[in-house]
Structures are given as structure tokens and as C-alpha cells.
Amino acid sequence: MENDSISSSSSESKLPLILGIAGFALGAAALVLGYKAKGEAASANAAAAGAAQQVAAIEEAVKSKATKVELDALGAAVQAADDRAKQNVELTQKAISELQAAATKKASAPAGEKGGKTAAAAGPGEYSVVAGDNLGKIAKKVGITLKALSDLNPGVDSNKLRIGQKLKTK
């Protein structure tokens, strides 16, 4: 029965806040890493374009002095370098997309767990008891008087509230 009683432990009431802050920090870090990776991809693309221009200039200079076999070998080397650059760009873009997707996911934390039980979400006109609640606090939270809350929930003992217990508020 002790597991079902309300405790005033501050660590239980701060857990959702701590998890929310941690989720926010992780999301912000993922966004920063995503933007950094995007900038590095743009730099890599610019470097690849510059290298392609240099290769084209070298090819023009070599054409007048190289044999067909040498030119074919050079062309194959250039093609291989171009293929590797394209693969790097694709991998970088995929990594950016994954980081952006991870950053936009919402962090979800389990609702007030205690003793293996999870508090169920309250529907309209209901309130689900959380750690540290008593009838007075609940009445104040939902904006009704203590007497009105007691009248709506006859037989509910303020000393025996359980986390996840649903109370009528309307």
C-alpha cells in the first residue's frame, strides 16, 4: 500500500522538468551539429567544383603533350575522383537529413511512474492525481472549491490518494 500513497519527494515532481530540459538540450545540440555538417557539405562541394576546374585546365594543357593512352588513364583517374566526390556529397547530405530529423523529434518521457504503474491521462471533466497532490491542491489547480471537489467525489479519502487516480472535476 505504501507504493500507492502520495509522497512529497521533490525528485519525482522534478523528473518531467529534468527530462524536458535534457530533451531540449539534445535537440539543440543536434540542430547545431546539423547546421555545422550542412556548412561543411557546402565547403566540400565548393572544393570539389574548384578541383574539377583545375582538372579541366590540366587536361587542356596535357592534351597537347600527352599520348592517347596517358589521356585515357588521366580521364579514368578523374572519373574515379569525381565518383568518390559524389559519394561523399551523398553521404554528407544523408547525415544532414538524419541529424535534422533527430533534432525535430520531440523527446517523450513516461508519465509519472511509480511502482510500475503509469498515470493515465485524464479526460474532460477529470483530473489525474500526481505526486504531492492533496484535495486542496487539486481544487486550486482545476479552479473549483474544495467542497465542490469533495461533493463530486464522495468517498474519496484525501489521505489515501494514489498517483494516477482519476477524480471528477465537473
C-alpha positions, 0 to 999 in steps of 0.5 A: 500500500505504501507504493500507492500513497502520495509522497512529497519527494521533490525528485519525482515532481522534478523528473518531467522538468529534468527530462524536458530540459535534457530533451531540449538540450539534445535537440539543440545540440543536434540542430547545431551539429546539423547546421555545422555538417550542412556548412561543411557539405557546402565547403566540400562541394565548393572544393570539389567544383574548384578541383574539377576546374583545375582538372579541366585546365590540366587536361587542356594543357596535357592534351597537347603533350600527352599520348592517347593512352596517358589521356585515357588513364588521366580521364579514368583517374578523374572519373574515379575522383569525381565518383568518390566526390559524389559519394561523399556529397551523398553521404554528407547530405544523408547525415544532414537529413538524419541529424535534422530529423533527430533534432525535430523529434520531440523527446517523450518521457513516461508519465509519472511512474511509480511502482510500475504503474503509469498515470493515465491521462485524464479526460474532460471533466477529470483530473489525474492525481500526481505526486504531492497532490492533496484535495486542496491542491487539486481544487486550486489547480482545476479552479473549483472549491474544495467542497465542490471537489469533495461533493463530486467525489464522495468517498474519496479519502484525501489521505489515501490518494494514489498517483494516477487516480482519476477524480471528477472535476465537473 
